[in-house]
Amino acid sequence: MPHSPDLILHHYASSPFSEKIRLVLGRKKLAWKSVIVPAVLPKPDVVALTGGYRKTPFLQVGADIYCDTALICDVLEHVQPEPPLYPPHLRGCSRVFAQWADTTLFWAAMAYNLQPKGAAQFHAGQPEAAQAFMADRKAMRVNMTHLRAGDATSALRSYLRRIASMVEEHDFLFGAEPCVADFATYHPLWFTRVQVPAMAAILAVTPAVLEWMDRMTALGHGRLEKFSAAKAITVAERSDPLPAGANLLIDSAFQDDHNIPLGSPVTVTPESFGAESTEGELLAATRTHYTLKRSDERCGIVHVHFPRVGYVLRAG
Ligand SMILES: N[C@@H](CCC(=O)N[C@@H](CS)C(=O)NCC(=O)O)C(=O)O
């Protein structure tokens, strides 16, 4: 395995976005530390590190916290450029496709997956956990349109036919090798196949999709070592965050789209699904990301990074 900084992934087994990153770690043959986080609030150890962001997964490297799988993919590409997630001839379309898969495809698949039969299987034998999960996710979805089961099924069937027509042509969506689009497209369908197999008959109609999924599964998860949240917090507390320009992100030049000077108190909030904000001092606002500096009782000074796309920046 190549030498890389200590990568600590905070995730849980049944989380589809976590599976996206676990497979990227496998593709790049990286070693990583695995911290299991709760699937629902409260998440005191998570928010000690992120300052409020509660979604799963996030990546910690020392006292730098990278939120959102789109940004985590950029970080992992920086840590281990080969094999690439963004091959030069697909630089634009792989990201655009991944964004579609992480939103439109994901929500259609999850509305299909968690119909009563799928939800019953997902929460089998744990009625109290089921109620807590449903209530937590319902609160996260305020202001979002939730697809009805029939409409989600129709959309998912169409999407599967489109994906099939791509992977009938070549082994992966855009050619002989997987790119970021493959990882983003795979994880909601992995949830169907692995977490709610009672719902998986929909996949059998497009056998080319199943064969492509087998090729994705074979990439594995890299080499992981169990780690505890307490140890991860100690790592943050004992590390200094890396200065902007020296961290694992690709750019550092200031791009001011909001008329908010660096050094201002700000909040960053996901555009949709979960209204929890992170507060801090705006340390960087580049073409690609925001960095907030915050101080935490347990973690000391941490830098929390978010992608620009999909996040709302406000003067705090
Ligand atoms: N845009 C985010 C989406 C992440 C996301 O929605 N993750 C789900 C789990 S797969 C989540 O956070 N659910 C609520 C939770 O785990 O607290 C990303 O790419 O990381």
The ligand as an ORCA input file, in Angstrom:
! r2SCAN-3c Opt
* xyz 0 1
  N     -23.733     15.200     -0.069
  C     -23.351     14.364      1.031
  C     -24.488     13.389      1.362
  C     -24.178     12.493      2.554
  C     -25.421     11.854      3.120
  O     -26.561     12.288      2.878
  N     -25.209     10.797      3.897
  C     -26.293     10.157      4.595
  C     -25.882      8.718      4.985
  S     -25.487      7.735      3.581
  C     -26.515     10.869      5.906
  O     -25.731     11.739      6.245
  N     -27.533     10.517      6.640
  C     -27.717     11.095      7.940
  C     -26.662     10.687      8.914
  O     -25.911      9.720      8.700
  O     -26.620     11.320      9.968
  C     -22.080     13.633      0.665
  O     -21.791     13.469     -0.528
  O     -21.308     13.297      1.586
*
